[in-house]
Amino acid sequence: MPKKKEAVKKLRITLVKSVIGYSDKHKATIRALGLRRLNQSVEQVDSPVVRGMLMKVNHLVKVEEQEVQ
């Protein structure tokens, strides 16, 4: 019997504060998330890797959860 498809959770991540003055690790994490400029938003699949990156830079970003089917 085929498995039911689960709804994939996505996160909308928006850069709300500049990375100027923060460490190179924070800047690299923001770039790895796909963010380049202020108020830019990207969508990422919710995973432990992405959640860990967001915990590192939570003071620079705004995160909204979305469900996609």
N, C-alpha and C positions, 0 to 999 in steps of 0.2 A: 504494500500500500504506500503511495507517495506521501512524503511529509508535507505538512502545511507550510506555506510560505509565511515566514514571519515578517512583520513590518520592519523595514530597515530604519533605524534611528539616525538622523543626521543632525549636525550641529551647525548653526549659523554663527560664525565668529566674526566680530567687528573690532577693528583696532580703534580704540577711543582715546589713547594717550600716546604721545610720541616716545620713541625709544632713545631719543637723545639723552645722554647722561646716564644711561643704564649700561650694565656690563655687556661684553661681547657675547656671552652665553644667551642673554635675554634677546639680543638682536638676532642671533642665529636661530633661536627658537621661533621668533616671529616670522622670519623669512621661511623657515621650514613649514610653517602652517600655511604659507602662501600669501601672506600679507605684505604689501609694499608701502602703502601710503595711508595716512590718517583717514578714518571713516570708511575704509574699504572693507567689504564683507566677503567672506568665502564660506562655502559649505563643505564640511568634512564629515565622513562617516564616523559615527560614535564608536570609539574603540579605546581600550586601556592605554594605548600609546598616545593617542591624541589627548585623552583626559590628563595624562601625566604632563604633557607639554603645556596644557592650559593651566594646570596647578602652578607651574613655574612662572607663568606670566599673567596670572589672574588680575593683577593690578593694572594691566595695560589693555585688556580686552573685555568685551561684553559677549556673553554666550547665550544663545537661545536654542532650545531643543525643538526639533521638528520631526514629525513622523511621515515617512514616505512609503507608499505601498508599491 
